Amino acid sequence: MSLKQRQVVVVIDFGGRQAQLIARRIRALHVYSEVWPHYSAWERYQAVKPQALIACASDTPGSELLDARLVEQGLPTITVPAAGISEAELSHFLFTEARCQADWSMANFIADVVAKIKAQVGEAKVICGMSGGIDSAVAAVLVHKAVGKQLTSIFVDQGLMRLGEAEEVVDIFGHQLQMQLVAVDARQRFLDALAGVSDPEQKRKIIGTEFIRVFEEEAQRLGDASYLVQGTIYPDVIESGVGSGLVKSHHNVGGLPEDLAFKLVEPLRELFKDEVREIAALLGLPDSIVHRQPFPGPGLGVRCLGEVTADKLEVLRQADAIVTEEIKQAGLYRSIWQAFAVLPDVQTVGVSGGQRTYAHLIAIRAVNSVDAMAAEWTRLPYDLLERMAQRIVAEVAGVNRVVYDITSKPPGTIEWE
């Protein structure tokens, strides 16, 4: 059954975060849902005939008013107040009033998306931007199922990876999974492009552009591939301001250059992170990939605040490795959505060996989330925080202070930049 044939419940977004959260709740009930910005809902309606409409009010009075042309269609419709809707109310609307069928599943999605990729790509050559994270890994495997040897994955070591990660990516995807993988050492290229840049949005756009330029060069060496596969997921799209307000430009969405030479293949663009993990397990990916904590596409470039330099990256890399190692030893790695180190562009006064020091500050960040649209800071045990802090100060040269970030999303974001 294709997505066009499947019943679709549309959540109409009038602003705010509620629409995406409700759409995820609907999918959890095995009903396919999409989020449409209110200003384009009528145009989308003419292409996709949904089963029902859910209007999400914002805090602005009257913001939930639907386009009159949609109201005239007589579809089952409910308006969700800014305070939200209960699970019982949502289920009653979907299955009693709208008469939806619970036919949305990740197994069905795999069959659908493989067929769509075959139709989109045809006989053309395809490259995949492989980061080593779960999103690009799942995207690559799905495209490989669709087009086989037409796909070559390209791993770009941009110098912004975690400790030992570049070697691990090559081993897993090039050797264990036996995929066609080209590894490109572009560490100096990216550092040169980022030299002197401290603005977070500018850094993201530079990283996105450099990725594309490397892919273009490799595509020419491979025989002019026409398509580029990306592991873009739904939160990337939302936060990049596609259909809503900009939070930050993800390098694979808002950071793409205007003169992009490829046609994009983004099989995960409409999926939330937990759905991607479910697909990864169904596809038989290694456990180390299925349960790997999320890592931003721009890598340590958005965890190294201010100008990105080789020296600062090495400090951050060593501190981050300690955080990860201690989280794993405490048996908390799988129960925490994300835990990592951040290097703020700050130095502080300290004391070592009876002498004054003036060195870097490291911030530890740990959050729990379901879909990355919202996150709560994690209450790590004090003894664990103490061990991480003691090790970082003792083992990482140039660090004399460690702090813990206790901000949830919103108002903060998971990453600091």
Phi and psi in degrees as a GROMACS rama.xvg file:
@    title "Ramachandran Plot"
@    xaxis  label "Phi"
@    yaxis  label "Psi"
@TYPE xy
-82.9493  166.486  SER-2
-63.4161  -31.6868  LEU-3
-68.1405  -31.3953  LYS-4
-80.6843  -27.8644  GLN-5
-72.7926  146.572  ARG-6
-63.3267  139.244  GLN-7
-124.496  127.258  VAL-8
-101.165  125.366  VAL-9
-101.174  128.527  VAL-10
-101.518  116.862  VAL-11
-93.5905  123.078  ILE-12
-94.033  120.223  ASP-13
-106.203  16.1148  PHE-14
114.6  147.898  GLY-15
96.5009  -177.47  GLY-16
-96.6278  -12.8022  ARG-17
-62.7199  -36.1576  GLN-18
-59.9107  -44.4681  ALA-19
-66.9538  -37.5803  GLN-20
-66.926  -39.4464  LEU-21
-68.3905  -39.7597  ILE-22
-59.5731  -40.6825  ALA-23
-65.7216  -37.8047  ARG-24
-64.9963  -36.6833  ARG-25
-66.372  -43.6829  ILE-26
-63.2686  -33.7272  ARG-27
-63.5358  -21.6785  ALA-28
-91.5011  10.852  LEU-29
67.4029  34.1491  HIS-30
-119.454  127.638  VAL-31
-70.3  133.329  TYR-32
-134.096  152.565  SER-33
-133.591  152.457  GLU-34
-105.501  124.547  VAL-35
-116.595  129.209  TRP-36
-60.8964  141.046  PRO-37
-60.5114  -30.2199  HIS-38
-76.3153  -13.0464  TYR-39
-118.608  9.32693  SER-40
-62.0744  -41.1651  ALA-41
-65.5452  -42.5264  TRP-42
-63.3184  -40.0652  GLU-43
-70.0339  -34.9373  ARG-44
-59.6522  -35.613  TYR-45
-68.9058  -21.5318  GLN-46
-95.4483  -31.3436  ALA-47
-127.004  120.158  VAL-48
-92.5447  100.827  LYS-49
-76.1866  163.717  PRO-50
-79.6273  -32.8182  GLN-51
-160.62  163.189  ALA-52
-122.843  139.595  LEU-53
-125.853  117.027  ILE-54
-95.968  128.205  ALA-55
-103.274  113.01  CYS-56
-74.1741  150.664  ALA-57
-103.803  -169.468  SER-58
-76.4367  -7.22478  ASP-59
-84.1249  122.421  THR-60
-55.993  134.212  PRO-61
80.7674  2.26733  GLY-62
-72.053  -12.5219  SER-63
-89.6416  2.42426  GLU-64
-66.2509  122.693  LEU-65
-78.8117  154.9  LEU-66
-55.3544  129.319  ASP-67
-56.0121  -31.762  ALA-68
-65.9703  -31.6627  ARG-69
-73.2434  -39.343  LEU-70
-60.8131  -36.9479  VAL-71
-65.7779  -16.7262  GLU-72
-76.2869  -15.7418  GLN-73
71.2013  22.4732  GLY-74
-72.1887  150.114  LEU-75
-55.5058  125.697  PRO-76
-138.605  141.444  THR-77
-137.256  143.299  ILE-78
-104.955  124.223  THR-79
-92.6368  120.876  VAL-80
-67.8573  165.766  PRO-81
-58.9394  -25.3471  ALA-82
-74.2997  -15.315  ALA-83
105.26  -173.445  GLY-84
-140.151  143.446  ILE-85
-78.8841  162.594  SER-86
-61.7863  -40.4886  GLU-87
-63.5003  -42.9115  ALA-88
-66.161  -41.0888  GLU-89
-65.0681  -45.0927  LEU-90
-62.7338  -41.5704  SER-91
-61.073  -43.8368  HIS-92
-64.2952  -46.0806  PHE-93
-65.3844  -48.627  LEU-94
-97.9644  -21.718  PHE-95
-100.435  -51.6605  THR-96
-79.4299  -45.6111  GLU-97
-91.0089  -11.4893  ALA-98
55.3246  44.1162  ARG-99
-75.2368  156.348  CYS-100
-109.351  139.159  GLN-101
-83.8125  73.1907  ALA-102
-114.458  10.0381  ASP-103
-90.7266  122.488  TRP-104
-148.432  159.061  SER-105
-69.1869  -29.8341  MET-106
-63.7763  -44.1011  ALA-107
-64.1897  -38.7245  ASN-108
-60.7991  -42.5052  PHE-109
-58.6536  -46.9946  ILE-110
-62.6466  -42.558  ALA-111
-61.5739  -49.4315  ASP-112
-71.5297  -34.2729  VAL-113
-62.0036  -42.3381  VAL-114
-64.2596  -39.8816  ALA-115
-66.1513  -39.7016  LYS-116
-64.3905  -43.1296  ILE-117
-57.8713  -44.1269  LYS-118
-67.6379  -37.0396  ALA-119
-72.2882  -44.4966  GLN-120
-85.7461  -37.0883  VAL-121
64.0539  -127.326  GLY-122
-100.176  7.37242  GLU-123
-71.7982  158.493  ALA-124
-81.3135  146.713  LYS-125
-131.923  140.477  VAL-126
-119.169  152.569  ILE-127
-123.698  130.723  CYS-128
-77.9063  102.282  GLY-129
-96.1754  116.093  MET-130
-96.3129  -20.558  SER-131
100.005  -11.9445  GLY-132
-80.9373  173.451  GLY-133
-66.5801  -35.202  ILE-134
-65.3825  -51.7173  ASP-135
-68.4643  -31.9435  SER-136
-64.9911  -47.744  ALA-137
-64.8898  -41.6503  VAL-138
-60.2369  -43.1472  ALA-139
-64.0635  -43.1625  ALA-140
-66.3057  -39.9806  VAL-141
-62.5813  -44.1397  LEU-142
-67.9959  -36.882  VAL-143
-62.5637  -38.5551  HIS-144
-62.1456  -31.6075  LYS-145
-83.2453  -41.6079  ALA-146
-125.353  -2.19627  VAL-147
58.4808  -124.142  GLY-148
-73.0772  -3.66505  LYS-149
-68.7829  -15.7941  GLN-150
-98.892  133.033  LEU-151
-125.892  125.646  THR-152
-90.0486  139.721  SER-153
-119.491  119.138  ILE-154
-101.116  120.166  PHE-155
-103.62  112.448  VAL-156
-82.5422  98.4231  ASP-157
-92.7809  7.84701  GLN-158
79.5462  6.78442  GLY-159
-114.708  20.269  LEU-160
-87.2357  164.511  MET-161
-76.1466  170.461  ARG-162
-59.6725  122.946  LEU-163
73.7857  4.37252  GLY-164
-73.5815  -36.6137  GLU-165
-60.8263  -44.4808  ALA-166
-64.6602  -37.4161  GLU-167
-65.86  -41.1561  GLU-168
-60.3832  -47.2818  VAL-169
-61.5222  -40.538  VAL-170
-66.2366  -46.4521  ASP-171
-68.1007  -50.7019  ILE-172
-86.8967  -34.7822  PHE-173
-81.5626  -33.1372  GLY-174
-106.867  -57.7013  HIS-175
-65.1051  -48.3829  GLN-176
-88.4591  -9.09516  LEU-177
52.5375  44.7486  GLN-178
-91.3625  155.115  MET-179
-71.0792  106.652  GLN-180
-127.163  128.744  LEU-181
-110.545  123.584  VAL-182
-101.324  128.882  ALA-183
-118.386  125.006  VAL-184
-87.8015  102.928  ASP-185
-121.621  26.679  ALA-186
-59.8283  -49.2798  ARG-187
-69.0357  -35.0783  GLN-188
-58.7999  -45.2319  ARG-189
-70.8224  -39.759  PHE-190
-62.7504  -39.2099  LEU-191
-63.84  -42.3948  ASP-192
-67.2707  -29.9759  ALA-193
-91.7644  -4.50309  LEU-194
-58.4074  128.525  ALA-195
79.6342  0.61738  GLY-196
-100.245  127.932  VAL-197
-122.45  -17.5151  SER-198
-69.197  126.121  ASP-199
-58.9472  -43.1607  PRO-200
-65.3698  -40.0874  GLU-201
-65.986  -39.6299  GLN-202
-61.1841  -45.9843  LYS-203
-60.4316  -42.7695  ARG-204
-68.3901  -37.6988  LYS-205
-63.6756  -45.4719  ILE-206
-62.2518  -43.9103  ILE-207
-61.0957  -43.0417  GLY-208
-65.6366  -43.9852  THR-209
-64.2685  -38.1791  GLU-210
-56.8392  -48.9154  PHE-211
-62.5974  -41.3701  ILE-212
-62.8885  -40.3484  ARG-213
-64.5748  -43.4818  VAL-214
-60.5569  -40.8507  PHE-215
-61.6861  -44.0152  GLU-216
-64.4583  -42.5177  GLU-217
-68.6073  -35.2046  GLU-218
-62.4679  -38.4336  ALA-219
-64.8699  -39.1208  GLN-220
-66.3183  -30.0654  ARG-221
-87.3161  -4.16455  LEU-222
104.968  40.5043  GLY-223
56.5961  66.8833  ASP-224
-64.0407  141.36  ALA-225
-93.8934  -23.889  SER-226
-121.195  145.142  TYR-227
-120.173  123.715  LEU-228
-91.0965  133.001  VAL-229
-129.19  149.99  GLN-230
-90.2145  37.5969  GLY-231
-61.5276  131.287  THR-232
-118.585  171.99  ILE-233
-59.3436  -45.0721  TYR-234
-58.2032  -32.1644  PRO-235
-59.1234  -44.8247  ASP-236
-65.7966  -46.3025  VAL-237
-63.5288  -48.4112  ILE-238
-69.1303  -21.5649  GLU-239
-84.015  4.06161  SER-240
85.6662  18.2748  GLY-241
-84.3242  99.5017  VAL-242
89.009  2.13524  GLY-243
-156.973  -171.908  SER-244
-75.6069  146.76  GLY-245
-69.63  129.391  LEU-246
-100.732  -54.2862  VAL-247
-161.674  147.026  LYS-248
-80.3813  112.2  SER-249
-72.6824  140.45  HIS-250
-58.8882  -25.6167  HIS-251
-95.1996  4.55261  ASN-252
-127.531  -84.0523  VAL-253
-70.7596  -14.1058  GLY-254
-92.9905  3.37365  GLY-255
-75.37  142.738  LEU-256
-70.2037  151.677  PRO-257
-68.9381  -27.7901  GLU-258
-94.6112  36.4197  ASP-259
-55.8526  128.295  LEU-260
-90.039  -4.68469  ALA-261
-108.499  157.007  PHE-262
-92.0392  135.921  LYS-263
-88.3302  141.57  LEU-264
-118.51  113.922  VAL-265
-129.73  80.3818  GLU-266
-67.4949  -17.1173  PRO-267
-107.944  10.1557  LEU-268
-57.379  -29.4435  ARG-269
-101.609  10.7074  GLU-270
-106.555  148.692  LEU-271
-87.1914  163.122  PHE-272
-59.3643  -41.107  LYS-273
-67.2795  -29.9423  ASP-274
-68.6614  -36.831  GLU-275
-63.6562  -41.752  VAL-276
-61.5981  -39.8619  ARG-277
-62.6924  -42.3116  GLU-278
-64.6804  -41.4973  ILE-279
-57.1772  -42.02  ALA-280
-66.5073  -41.0611  ALA-281
-63.9092  -32.4934  LEU-282
-81.2591  -6.17294  LEU-283
79.1322  25.6217  GLY-284
-68.5497  153.676  LEU-285
-56.7462  148.326  PRO-286
-58.0388  -32.7425  ASP-287
-65.595  -24.516  SER-288
-87.7868  -44.3349  ILE-289
-56.7694  -40.5965  VAL-290
-106.224  12.8265  HIS-291
-67.7612  135.526  ARG-292
-66.8168  148.672  GLN-293
-57.8179  147.268  PRO-294
-138.491  129.692  PHE-295
-64.9135  146.5  PRO-296
-55.3587  -41.7879  GLY-297
-74.4062  2.62848  PRO-298
61.7456  -145.017  GLY-299
-68.4162  -7.36601  LEU-300
-61.2324  -26.5699  GLY-301
-104.753  8.07863  VAL-302
-112.211  -7.26327  ARG-303
-104.304  94.5472  CYS-304
-73.8064  150.512  LEU-305
78.378  -157.928  GLY-306
-65.0807  138.46  GLU-307
-90.5479  121.656  VAL-308
-128.607  161.451  THR-309
-62.1626  -40.1786  ALA-310
-65.3601  -44.6405  ASP-311
-65.472  -38.8864  LYS-312
-63.26  -38.1148  LEU-313
-66.8336  -39.8287  GLU-314
-60.7578  -47.2495  VAL-315
-64.1749  -42.0041  LEU-316
-60.2142  -44.2526  ARG-317
-67.4264  -41.9389  GLN-318
-65.8103  -41.9883  ALA-319
-63.7468  -37.9543  ASP-320
-62.879  -37.4213  ALA-321
-66.5577  -43.0587  ILE-322
-58.3479  -49.062  VAL-323
-63.0615  -44.0446  THR-324
-61.9661  -43.2967  GLU-325
-70.1029  -36.4504  GLU-326
-62.9654  -42.7454  ILE-327
-66.3681  -44.0303  LYS-328
-63.6642  -28.1561  GLN-329
-81.8888  -2.88342  ALA-330
72.7757  25.0169  GLY-331
-110.146  -0.600082  LEU-332
-58.2521  -43.6978  TYR-333
-79.4528  -21.2687  ARG-334
-88.0305  -9.4022  SER-335
-107.276  132.635  ILE-336
-62.2326  -47.3641  TRP-337
-157.102  133.507  GLN-338
-139.955  129.949  ALA-339
-161.873  173.09  PHE-340
-105.506  150.154  ALA-341
-126.666  142.338  VAL-342
-111.155  94.3268  LEU-343
-66.3008  159.363  PRO-344
-84.3941  58.4241  ASP-345
-139.366  140.735  VAL-346
-122.149  148.511  GLN-347
-131.068  160.54  THR-348
-83.1173  137.864  VAL-349
-144.77  -175.643  GLY-350
-132.939  131.56  VAL-351
-143.953  123.726  SER-352
61.4165  30.9376  GLY-353
77.5655  5.31888  GLY-354
-114.877  148.458  GLN-355
-67.8873  136.373  ARG-356
-122.894  155.241  THR-357
-136.784  99.6764  TYR-358
-141.588  -177.932  ALA-359
-69.7413  152.43  HIS-360
-103.522  135.301  LEU-361
-111.974  133.022  ILE-362
-107.457  136.29  ALA-363
-101.616  134.936  ILE-364
-127.033  127.9  ARG-365
-140.978  128.386  ALA-366
-136.957  158.738  VAL-367
-118.366  140.741  ASN-368
-156.449  167.842  SER-369
-107.973  -43.232  VAL-370
-132.55  7.7115  ASP-371
73.257  -2.88178  ALA-372
-78.7076  -25.4785  MET-373
-144.371  153.983  ALA-374
-152.927  145.544  ALA-375
-110.952  138.241  GLU-376
-66.3891  144.519  TRP-377
-89.1138  133.72  THR-378
-83.1424  80.4222  ARG-379
-69.893  145.133  LEU-380
-58.6864  142.499  PRO-381
-60.1425  -38.7033  TYR-382
-66.5076  -31.9853  ASP-383
-68.613  -44.7729  LEU-384
-60.4255  -40.0818  LEU-385
-64.0254  -43.3586  GLU-386
-62.511  -44.3976  ARG-387
-61.4363  -44.6477  MET-388
-63.7417  -45.6275  ALA-389
-61.9071  -42.7131  GLN-390
-67.3458  -43.5331  ARG-391
-61.5647  -46.3638  ILE-392
-66.523  -35.6253  VAL-393
-80.2177  -33.7526  ALA-394
-103.369  -19.932  GLU-395
-104.768  112.239  VAL-396
-63.4662  135.236  ALA-397
90.6202  12.5496  GLY-398
-123.818  131.957  VAL-399
-129.605  5.92665  ASN-400
-154.362  143.021  ARG-401
-131.44  134.079  VAL-402
-126.222  163.516  VAL-403
-120.483  130.239  TYR-404
-84.5931  119.262  ASP-405
-114.384  37.3281  ILE-406
-102.68  132.729  THR-407
-90.3627  171.704  SER-408
-114.049  119.722  LYS-409
-73.749  169.015  PRO-410
-86.307  -18.754  PRO-411
-83.765  172.89  GLY-412
-104.878  169.469  THR-413
-64.32  -50.4914  ILE-414
-81.4538  158.455  GLU-415
-82.6083  -21.8037  TRP-416
